[in-house]
Amino acid sequence: MANKKTDHIEETEVKKVEEPKEELISIMIPLIPGEDPEETVIINGYVTKIKKGETVHVKKNVAEVLENKYQQQKLAEKNRQKFKNQVQEL
């Protein structure tokens, strides 16, 4: 005689944890002809696509990432010009 094995599956209630509402920041990234019309920011796997040329509201951490990006680009351009001037003096 065959023994019947019954699997007992316990149902548990899954509660969605409400994330605290984050502060939204208004930003506008200029649309420059020839560049991609969207800016993509990925933070911890969360993707935010921002349309350039329009004022949009983004989470504070997205605005901070963009601010850091543009500060680094500005610094890199300044250093590139400095290096170029040093090379020309030689």
Buried (B, 14 or more C-beta within 10 A) or exposed (E): EEEEEEEEEEEEEEEEEEEEEEEEBEBEBEEEEEEEEEBEBEEEEEEBEBEBEEEBEBBEBBBBBBEEEEEEEEEEEEEEEEEEEEEEEE
